[in-house]
Amino acid sequence: MTGPEKADCFAGVCRVPGLSLLHNLKKPAMRYISTRGGMPPKTFSEILLSGLSPDGGLAIPETYPKITAAELAAWRNLSYPALAFEILSRFVDDIPADDLHSIIHQTYTAEVFGTPDITPLKTLEPGLHILGLSNGPTLAFKDIAMQLLGNLFQYQLAKTGDELNILGATSGDTGSSAEYAMRGKRGIRVFMLSPLGKMSRFQTAQMFSLQDKNIFNIAIRGVFDDCQDIVKAVSNDHAYKEAHRIGTVNSINWARIVAQVVYYFKGYFAATKSNDEQVSFAVPSGNFGNICAGHVARMMGLPIKHLILATNENDVLDEFFRTGVYRPRTTTETQHTSSPSMDISKASNFERFIFDLTGRNAQQVKELWSAVDQGKPFDLSQTPLFAKIKDYGFISGSSNHAARISTIRDIHQRYHVLVDTHTADGLKVGQMHREPGVPLICLETALPVKFAESIQEAIGHEPERQAGFENLESLPQRFVVKDADVQVVKAYIDEQCR
Ligand SMILES: *Cc1c(COP(=O)(O)O)cnc(C)c1O
């Protein structure tokens, strides 16, 4: 810790004297409610460690903070962490501002994210950009939110003296991003279930090579759904969950959304010269977390023309934005694609957008999701809500394997830039909707090295490994193998917590 002299340090977070008063005085109270209306208003810290609201809904701010033209002008030249502090402090008002400031500045560093820009903008040609979100430790955009979450969790747990056992299921990016964010954190253990032998060698090595004592990789003899079923079964065992302080870090966590709001502002400033300009963002989407952050940025007043939602073959969201019908898919309808992190049957954060679309009508959201929770569709096409979607700037499209391979090849030939399969889906759909005079910013959600096979197919050779990842697969691995059995997994957790 360099920083100001005589900083007072607590849980790895140091107080910068004299910062908190000003910030705490001018801020109105920020409270969070549930999209289904059944939760008394709570503070940020109260929702930080929780998953679903008690009524099954998702936490959302009572109102979105509105950014004035003067504030937007003042933010244009801020560094990433300074901008992150300005934005986050509008959503987080029960952590002292100087603590929040330190947490943010310790999270968004060139050491962790490879560059002081954190999210550098790459210009392919005038008006067409890629926002680099994948320079964190696991080479995918989830690190941006997860690294902050790790530091917020550690801070919060140190305050209360509690422990947290994070239980998750992964088929790739989420698991490794969570492990790299929580490794070595006091008060936190991570139990991550993955299907034995089903992840790519790179992804497996990324997770299993971690030697930290608080990280437990559990390879399950089964498929991803078996892993997810075990997590659900443990989460539904309320007594066990309570006694073992089980928590999750899945994409419905509000802190993850709000951390992602920051790079929409950063990308906007990087791609424009003045705040009179509008831009559009193309977002490779799965659980609707990333683009939900774009929606929040737009609600705050960031001049976004279109939020272009891109899906792969699993097009449940594209179908909704085109037709007004939201039809969750069954497991067997859900395809395994070459952009696997977007292979979803329904989108867990989508409820937040529908809450806003209905004019924040919790009763209506509750009714709609009583169908969704039973795997049934809902249809807004015959209601006034369908026409309202365009007021929120959303448009959509879907991509497929052939389109993403040809997009990777095309972008490589024309601009000498290599993108991964997910980013290619975003570029494909983004270019379909590109408008003259409106800069298009495509969000890069992972680096190509994670999906070497598809890159080989597109350009005839594998991508180069970046420094530090050359020998990943030959590093020693630390994991246990267990049967797909809830009792077996519970017994393993018991042993480690003793
Ligand atoms: C998680 C992920 C996505 C989907 O993001 P959502 O927030 O779930 O919509 C897209 N691409 C990659 C590489 C991911 O890891």
The ligand as a MOL file (V3000), in Angstrom:
LIG
                    3D

  0  0  0     0  0            999 V3000
M  V30 BEGIN CTAB
M  V30 COUNTS 15 15 0 0 0
M  V30 BEGIN ATOM
M  V30 1 C -20.6480 -15.0070 -19.4000 0
M  V30 2 C -20.2340 -14.7630 -20.7930 0
M  V30 3 C -21.1060 -14.2080 -21.7540 0
M  V30 4 C -22.5560 -13.8800 -21.4460 0
M  V30 5 O -22.6790 -12.7940 -20.5650 0
M  V30 6 P -24.0500 -12.5360 -19.7630 0
M  V30 7 O -23.7280 -11.4920 -18.7840 0
M  V30 8 O -24.3980 -13.8600 -19.1080 0
M  V30 9 O -25.0800 -12.1280 -20.7580 0
M  V30 10 C -20.6260 -13.9580 -23.0230 0
M  V30 11 N -19.3520 -14.2680 -23.3620 0
M  V30 12 C -18.4840 -14.8100 -22.4800 0
M  V30 13 C -17.1160 -15.1410 -22.9310 0
M  V30 14 C -18.8890 -15.0740 -21.1690 0
M  V30 15 O -18.0230 -15.6260 -20.3010 0
M  V30 END ATOM
M  V30 BEGIN BOND
M  V30 1 1 1 2
M  V30 2 1 2 3
M  V30 3 2 2 14
M  V30 4 1 3 4
M  V30 5 2 3 10
M  V30 6 1 4 5
M  V30 7 1 5 6
M  V30 8 2 6 7
M  V30 9 1 6 8
M  V30 10 1 6 9
M  V30 11 1 10 11
M  V30 12 2 11 12
M  V30 13 1 12 13
M  V30 14 1 12 14
M  V30 15 1 14 15
M  V30 END BOND
M  V30 END CTAB
M  END
